[in-house]
Amino acid sequence: MAMDIKYNVVKEIAILSEKSNGWTKQLNLISWNDGEPKYDIRDWAPEREKMGKGVTLTAAELQCLSDALQELEL
């Protein structure tokens, strides 16, 4: 039995990339199943009718990732 996943995009933050088929990798603040909003990175279909697998981060986790990224020499 499939479980319906409810989500609400609280804030659109950034489109990180776009594929030729229109799917985009996005960073958003999303409330999943009426829970506390978390930062979310995942692929989305053009009208958000489908989504790919992604990762959700709390504000503290996002800060830790930000700190780690700033230390990288890109």
N, C-alpha and C positions, 0 to 999 in steps of 0.2 A: 504494500500500500504506500503510495507516494504521499509525502508530507508537503503541504503548501508552505512556502517560505514567504513571510510578509516582510517587506522592507520599505523604508521611507528615506529618500535621499534628503538629508537635512541641509547639506551644503555641498555644492560642486566646487572642488578645489582646483583640479588641474587635469587636463588631458595629456598623458605622458607620451602616447604614440597613437598612430592610426594605421590600420592595415588597408590594403586595396579593396577588401570586401566591405569596408565601412565600419568594422568593429574597432573600438578604441579601448586603450588601456587607460583607466582613470583612477585618480585619487579623489575620494569623496568622504564625507562624514555621513555615515548611514546608521539608522536605527533598524536593527534586525528583530523581527517578532516583538515589536513594541518595547525593546530593551533600551538600555543606555546607548546613545550614539557612540560609534567607534569609527576610527579612520580605516578606510578600506581601499585596497588596491586590487583591481581585477579588470578583466576584459568584459566589454558590454557590446551587444548588438546595437545598430544605429538608433532604434527607438526604445532601448532598454527592455525589449521583449524577451531577450535571452541574456544569460550571463555565463561567464566562464568561472573556473575556480579562482579563488583569490586568497588574500590574507587580510585579517582584520587586526588592528592595533589599538591599544588604549593610548591615551595622551602621553603617558609615561613611556610606553614602548616606542611611540613615534619620536619622542624627544631623544631617547637612547639611539635610535636609528639615525636621526639627524646628526647627533654628535659623532657617531661612527663614520658617517658619510663625509663630514667636514674634515676628518683626519686622512681620508684617502687622497692620494695624489693622482688625479685624473688627467 
